[in-house]
Amino acid sequence: MIKKAVNIGFYIIIIFTLLFASFLALVSMIQTVDMNLDNDWKENIEFSYHFPIGNLILMLFSLGLFFFLYRYCKKQSTFIYQYKEIILDKLPHVLAFFIFVLGINWLYAAQTHPSHDSWYVMNAAQNFSRGDYSVLSLDTETYFHRYPFQLGYVLFTEIVIRSFRIIGEAENMLYLQCINVFMLAVAYFGLVNITKITFKNNAVTLFTSLLLFFCFQPVMFSTFLYGNTPGFMFVILSVYNALRFFEGYKIRHGAISAFCIGMAVLVKYNNMIALVALCIIILLNLLKEKLFKKNLRHALVSLGFFALSLAFGLGMSSFAVRQYGKRADVEMSKGAPMSAWLLMGVSEAYIAPGWYNAHPIGAYEQFNRNTSAAISVNMKEFKDRMGEFSQDLGYTANFFFRKFTSQWNESTYQSIWTNQVRSDQESKTGLAAYVCDDGEQSVKSFLNIYNIFIFTMFSAGLIFLIKYGKRKISFAFLPLIILGGFLFHTFFEAKSQYAIFYFVMMIPIAGYGLFNCVKLIEKMLIEEEKYYLMVTPKYYLQIPENKKYELQVLKKDFIQIIKENKKEEASQ
């Protein structure tokens, strides 16, 4: 009964994620969302529509390229098997190195500097590293009393600044951006290894790696000094170690995963979504494997993993706030309530529906940072807004359609925009100068096709998980995090930059979908192979069709077949 309930939970996760993903794949075929500077605030979202034929042709062309690559690799299967360690095992290292080199090149070409929220947290981290806590005084600044959760990333950055100060005082923040690129490379490396553990299929790993090679948005976004990139790396490390934990229930993997999810929440509070997903997966695995019956030790270790994840996830962020309050001898405010971001998410904004607007935060300031009073006002306005939605369903559908697509179907996820607004075009050189100016539309067109391909293959991957997934809980891990992102940002504040790393997390499932699509095409177009592949722990051999051996031949007969073929080769 419990196992059946867990299986139902698996299907709920995959099916609901598929509903969002397939809708996104279909919409992306006919709609393009562009983030540009074409308004007074230099933050503008434009929706445009077009016939899907061109996008469909390009997507099918891309699928064809992967099909021919797969066929070529299959024909060279003996060579690939012999050099598997070089070709496949080193691929994550090659990918990470490529992303790091590309990212460093981008940083030096872009020459950006912090602004707005990024400036507040960077300025605070630098001041705190020198023992200056004046920005926490209500007499001079209220930013961290409105948003105390930002102090988590400030603490992380302060530690980095203090560490590098041992080498010498830095003239600018370029080294912090370099650390961003390094963390991104680690995250890509981790994603490939997550793919290996989850699917245990070399072709899926290869396709995922190749898709990641073309995922440039996070590389361009790495100039943005905020908690997004470090948080993404810590989420990926947490997922990887959690999957390793489920394989052998080693305490060290559980401890590392719990610590990493705590760090992810510390630097970016929205990563609470990943914390919730981790806790759900731990409990589902505990129930599905019937650990209390099969192995009490594994059950207790799993419960410890669950408790430690909650402790780190919920405790580290509040620890940062308490520490800074103690250092500055200031009583820190609770901050603007979550109801402000909920109201924001259902309100019209000057950029796009549900995006940031200052009005909901105004209630917190209006009542002199009284959180309870602000919640009361926000929730009253939220109920009024729900009344408006219920009275005009056409407007409601249009509002949430524009909100959803403005964040998920904006192909750059603000990665180009963030480089345009944080430096002058004249200061840019090389690749960044091209992408942010003359080549902007060409790059956006490429990313649009790339995103359509990922959305479509991600949807296909979810369908194949339902068909072939055998309800393995590990298959539902990344989809559950992505589903959490879909649901949370449907109702709370939206920005396309919030979707960027959920998009990257789609790629392993997209790689799985791509592999199965290629296999399906092969089945439809290619005749049955002219030989059989026989694999044993010691032998790898192609058996010609004229030998007429059946694939179901017993393993002990494999050795005899190989001996006969070796004798044949020797006589020739």
Secondary structure, DSSP 8 states (H G I E B T S, - for coil): -HHHHHHHHHHHHHHHHHHHHHHHHHHHHHEEEEEES-STTS-EEEEEE--SHHHHHHHHHHHHHHHHHHHHHHHTHHHHHHTHHHHTTTHHHHHHHHHHHHHHHHHHHH-----THHHHHHHHHHHHHTT--GGG-TTT--HHHH-GGGHHHHHHHHHHHHHHHTT---SSSHHHHHHHHHHHHHHHHHHHHHHHHHH--HHHHHHHHHHHHT--HHHHHTTS-SSHHHHHHHHHHHHHHHHHHHHH--HHHHHHHHHHHHHHHHH-GGGHHHHHHHHHHHHHHHHHTTHHHH-HHHHHHHHHHHHHHHHHHHHHHHHHHHHHHHHHT------S-HHHHHHHHTS--SSSTTB--SHHHHHHHHTTS-HHHHHHHHHHHHHHHHHHHHH-HHHHHHHHHHHHHHHHSBTTTTTTHHHHHTS-GGG--HHHHHHTTTTHHHHHHHHHHHHHHHHHHHHHHHHHHHHH-TT-GGGGHHHHHHHHHHHHHHHS-B-GGGGHHHHHHTHHHHHHHHHHHHHHHHHHHS---SEEEEE-SS-EEEEEGGG---TT--HHHHHHHHHHHHHHHHH-
